[in-house]
Amino acid sequence: MHKLRTHALVSALSAITVATLLATGCSAHSPAATGDAAAPAAEASTPGTGQEPLAVVSAPTGDAATPTAVAAANTLDKTPARKTALKVASYDRKSGRAVIAAPPSGSSAAPSATPSATTASSPAGSGTRQDTGSDGATSKTPVAVGDVIASAPSPGAPDGVLAKVTEIVDTSADGSATVQTEPAKLNSVLGQSKANGAVPVDPSSMKVDPLVEGVKVSWAKTGDLTFGPEGAKLPLGSLRIDVGTAVQTAAGAPASAAASLKGFVQLAPEVAFSYNGSGSAASSSPSGAFLGLTGDWTSQWQLKGRAAGTTNGKPIRIPFAELHADPVIQVGPVPIVVNLDLVCYFRVDADGHVTVDAEQDLKGDFRIGGNFTWAKGWSGVSESHMTGEPLKTTVTAVGDVKAAMGTEATVGLYGTVGVTADLAPYLRAESSATAEGSSDATGSAHGSWALYGGVDLTGTLNLQLSIFGTPVFQSRIPLGAVHKEWLLTKGEVKT
């Protein structure tokens, strides 16, 4: 029995030794390995070392506050950022001056332990660094020159912070430090990592600013349901905006032809993010990246009356709500602050002659954003798949009208603008007829009309997408226009 146990123990140790050698060998020959020597075997399964994709999830809230991430000096493309207990007490984006508060004494969340050539690392777990002055004296600082800080929004930095420390200006007795910074890039904290995912935007976190009277907001999220008008239950993660507003009536139109728009738009937006840093060792730029907005769309709205014609040759545009959110997505240890702005609007382009009473139910999805590959650079992504059906249709007289209930979206990172897109589902009526008159000033029109549904999607990529660490492009890049239209119904003109 003793011999059998000994043999089993030897076999187990041999298996562990072989597994360790294999892991070390794979790490040494992996394309993600950097430097003269291969990474230790223990790093092979650590997120961010090029072996395992980083998770892309919603950042924690409440008691599990989003940590600050710090990439230590001289670790670009070698060691990704580590979460710390440091906090950004204040940050002036214009001057680059920031105050970094050290974690409480004894905190186990320390910055990366990799020191720079001129900075000695403090003992593990202290959350401070040893900064050597010109006189040879040392003082404890929460960060060192060359460190890159990624922070979620805080009272002192509402857009979050992604910055590199360029100078330690002063240190305080409480362990905080006043530092000078410059803007940093995402590849300085994500390094050779890979990440890909989409995170829903919490609808209850969106700030809504109604721009016309009669705007009502409903939302639903997991564990906290709010119902729409008339008890309509919303899908989880959805934001619904109901509105009804008058529209300028065409000159000379009778009072009975008063124009109005009413309906609702329902969105379930998600922030899409991907990053591939596998090419950063050779080029200091990621080999791939994506930032965008996706989601489901539902709207039901009605155009009624004889709307006025265009104003100064342009369609009449009526914004009815502005929405803003700063969702934080957690990519491994790094909090990435997304800035999302939405403007919901009506747009009417009419000739002032046709009178309509038309209602459309529209459903579908959309995906907009910017995609980067090292071979092709940045390119726009714009997709929309929608279908609609008429709920009510009456067209009177001769003329054309096109009305849209759309959303203008802006998506950026850390307070910069990255992608702008205009998603405009619309309803278009066209009517043609020949008029017949009589001596008693009465007459009639005979002809046909058609009602179409459609969607227009346009937008641009902006210079600030270079925040990924990619080459800077010199002009805005169009997303690529999408235009789709389908016949809803048709009939005869009624006069």
C-alpha positions, 0 to 999 in steps of 0.5 A: 500500500505504501508503494502504491501511494508513493507511486501515485505521488510521484506521478502527480508531481510529474504531471504538474512538472510537465504542465508547468513546462508546457505552460512556460513553453507556450508562453515563450513562443506565444505571439503575445509574448514581449521582451527578451524573456518569456513571461512566467508561467503564472502570467499565462492565465492572467487576464491582460497578458495576451492569453485571455480576453478581458471581460467587458461588463458594467462597472460596479456601483454602490458599495462595490465602487469602481476602482481606479486603474494605474499602469506603472511607468515603462510597462506599456505592452508588457503589463496591463493596468492594475486596479488600485484604491487610489482616487482622483480628488480633483482634475482640471482638464484644461491645465492637466493639474490633478490631486490623487488621494492615496488609499487608507493605510493598510489598503491591499489595493496597491498600484502596479509593482513595476518601477520605472528606472528612476522610481523605486516601488514601495512595499506591496500593499502600501498603495504608495510609491517611493519618489527620489528627489534631487537631494537623495531624500525619498517621499511616499507618493500615491503615483510616480512620474510616467504612471497612467491613471484611468478613473471613473467619474468622481466629484472632482472629475465628472467625465472620468480621467485618462491621463499620464503623470508628468510631474509630482508637484507636491505631496501632502501629509495625508498621502495625497499628491498634486500632479501635472498630467497630460492626456493618455491613450487607451493602449497605455492601460490596455496594452496587449490585451484583447476585449470584446463586448456590449454593455446595456445602458441603465435607462434609469441613469439617463438624465432627460431634459424635456424640450416641449410640453407633454413629454413623459418618460418611462423605463424598466431595468432588472428588479425595478420596473416602471410602466409606460402610459396606459399600463404598457409594460416595457421590456427590461433595459428599455427607455420610452419617451412619449410626446405630443406636440403641435406643428406649424400649420400651412398658411391659409389652411382651415382650422380643421387642418391643424397639424400635430405629431404624437407618439413614442420612441422606445430604446434599449441602447448598448455600448459596444466596445472592442480592443485588440492590442496584439499588434501593439508591441511592434507599432505601439498601436492596437491592431483593432478597435471598435466603439459604437452604439447598438440597440433595439428600436420601437416607435409608434407615432402619428402625423395629422393635419396640414403641416406647413412647408419648409423653413428657409428651404429646410425641413422643420425640425422640432427637438422634444427631448435631450438625454445624457448618460455617462455609463462606465464599462469595466474592461478587465481592471480598467474603468472606461467612461462612455459619454452618451448624448441623445437628442430626440426630434420630429422633422417635417418636410411638407409642401403645405397642400396635403392633409394627412392622418397617418400612424405607423408602428415601427420596430427594428434595431441599429448599430453605429460606430467606428471600426479600426484595423491596422491594415485599413485604418478607421472606417464607419459602421452604420446598420439598421434593420427596421420594418413598419406597418400602417395603423391609420391612413387618410390622405386628402388633397394633392401634395407630398409630406415626409415626417421623421421621428428620429434620434441624434446620438453622440458617443465618446470616451472620457469627455471627448466626441468619437461618433455622431449618428442620426437615425431617422425612421420616417413616414412619407405620403405622396398624392397625385390627382387631377382636379375638376371644377364647376360653376358653383365653385365646388369641385373634386379631385380624383387620383391616388396616394401612397404611404411609405415607411423608411429609415435614414441613417447618417453620421461621422467619425471624429478625430478624438477616436485616436484616444485608442492609441491609433494613428490620427486621421485629419478629417471627419470620416462619414459613417456611410449613409443608409437609406431604406424605404418600403410601401406601407399602403396605398389608396384613392384621394378623398376630397 
